[in-house]
Amino acid sequence: MRLTKTLAAGAVALSALVTLTGCGDDGGAGAEGPMGGLPVAKTMADVQKAVMERGEDCSPLEQSREGKTYMVDEAKDPAWGIKERAVCFDSSGNSVTVLLLEDMTKFQESLAKGSGRFTVGQNFALAGTGESFGQTLNRNGLSMLSCDPDDRANVPSGYEIQEGKVKGCFTTTYDA
C-alpha cells in the first residue's frame, strides 16, 4: 500500500514537471497557437536557407526587380508590416517574391482586406509565380496562408488547418 502511494505521488510529480517544461516558450519553432511550429527567420539569408532546406530552390536572392514581381507597393506600405522584400527563382526558373515580416498580424490584416495566398513561416511569406510553388514547401514544414473562405472550403480532410492571427485567416499544410 505504501509503495502504491509513493509511486502515485512520483507519477503526479513527473506529470507536473512535463507540463511545466512547455511554459515560457519564446515563440520559436514548436510554439503552440497561430503560426506555431513554423520556422522563424532573422534575415533574408535565413528565409532562403529555410526554403532550400525544404526542397525548393531560391537563388539567386536579389533585392531589385521592382517592376517584374509581386508586392512592390505593399512592401513600401507600413500597414502590411513588411520589413524587407527580395526576389529569387524556384527550381523551374519562376520568380518568387520573398517577404521578411516585422508584424505577421499587420500582414494578415492587410491580406484579409484583399486576396491572395502565401507560403509562410512564422515571420516570412513567399509568393511564387509557378503553378506548383509551395507544394513541396508545405509538405516539408511550411504552410499556406490565406484569408479567403473559398480556400478554406477547398482544403480536403486530413490536412491541418490552424486559425490565423486575424479573424478569417488561416494556415494549412495543403496547397493546391
N, C-alpha and C positions, 0 to 999 in steps of 0.2 A: 504494500500500500504506500509506504513512504517513497519507494523508488518510482512509483507511478506519478506521485505528486511532484517529485523532483524533475522527472522527465517532462511533465506537462509545463512546469514553470520554465524550464530551459527552452522548450518549444515556443512559448509565448515571448520570451526574451529575444530569441533568434528571429522570430517573425517581426518584432518591433524594430530590430536592427536593420533587417532587409527593407522594411518600409521606409525607414528614415534615410537610407542611402539615396533615395530618389529626390529628396528635398534639396533646395538650393541650386538647382540646375541653372547654368548660365545662359540657356537658350541655344547652346550649340547642338551639334548633331545628336540625335537621340532624344531631344526635348519633346515633351508632350504638347498637345494643343495645335493650333493653326500653324502650319509650316514646320512643325516639329519633325525631327528626323532627317530633314533635308540638309545638304551641305551649306556651309557659310563661306563666303569669300571676302578677304580684306582688300584685294587688288584685282585688277583685270587679269593679271597673270594667274591668279588663283582661280578665276572663273574659267579661263582657258584650260588650265590643268584639270579642273573638275569635269569639263566636257570631254576632254581627251581620255581621261581615266575611265570614262563610261562608254567608250567605244565609238565616239564620233570625232571627226576632225574639226579643228577650229584654228586654221592657220592660213595665211599669216594674220595676226591680230593687228588691225590698223585703226588709228584714231579718226581718219578723214572719211571720205566718201559720202559727204553730206547729201548730195543730190540723188544718190543711187540706192539708198536704203530707207528703211522704216524708222520712225520715231525721232526724226531730226528736230522738229519743232517741239515735240513733247519733252525731249531731253533738256531743252532750254527753259521749260516752264516749271517753276518750283512746285506747282500743285501736283506734279507727277512724282516727286520725291526721288528723282534720278540723280545720282552723284556723278556718274561718268558713262559715256556711250562710246562704243567701238564697233568694228565690223570684222568678221572673219569669214572663212569659207568652209563649208562642210565637205565630206568626202566625195560628193558629186559635183563640187565646184559652185554650188549655190551660195549666195550671200546669207550670212547670219548676223542679225543685229544683236549686240551684246550690251546689256544694261546692268551696271552695278548700282544698286539702290541704297539710298540713305534711309528711306522710310517705306517699307512694304505696305503699310496701311494707306498712305497717300497714294501709292501706286494703284492699289486695289480700288480706292475711292474714285480715282480718275478713270480707271478701266471700267468700272461699273456704270459710268455715265455714257460710255461709248460702246465699243465692241472690240473683239479680238481675243486671242488666247496666246499664252506664252508657256514655254518650258521654263520651270523655275527651280531655284534653290531657295534658301531662306532669305537671301538678300540680293539675288540677281535674277534677271529674266533674259530669255533668249527667244528671238523670233526668226525662224528660218524661212527662206523663200521656197525651199524644196518641199514637195508634197509629203514626203515621209519624214521630214526633220522632226525630231522629238520622240519618235517611236523607240529608237534604241536607247535614248537617254531615259525615257520613262521606265523602260524595262530594267534599267541599271541604276536606279536611285534618285532620279529627279522626278518632278511631277508636272502635269499640265495645269495651268491656272486659267480659269475662265470665270466670268460673271454672267454668262449667258444661260438662261434657263433651258434653252434648247440643247446646249452642250451637255448640261446635267442630265436631261432626259435621255440622251443618246448613250450614256455610259452603261454598258452591259453589266449584268450581275456578275459578282466575283471580283470586280475591280474596286480598290479602295477609294473612298471619297471622304475628304475632310473639309469641314467648313472653313472658309477663309477668315481673314481679319475683319472683313466688311460684309454686312448682310447681303446675301445673294451671290457672293463669290465663293469659289471652292477650288480645291486641288484634287487631282485624281491621278492614279497610276495609268489610266487609259488615255491614249491619244490616237484618234482615228486618222 
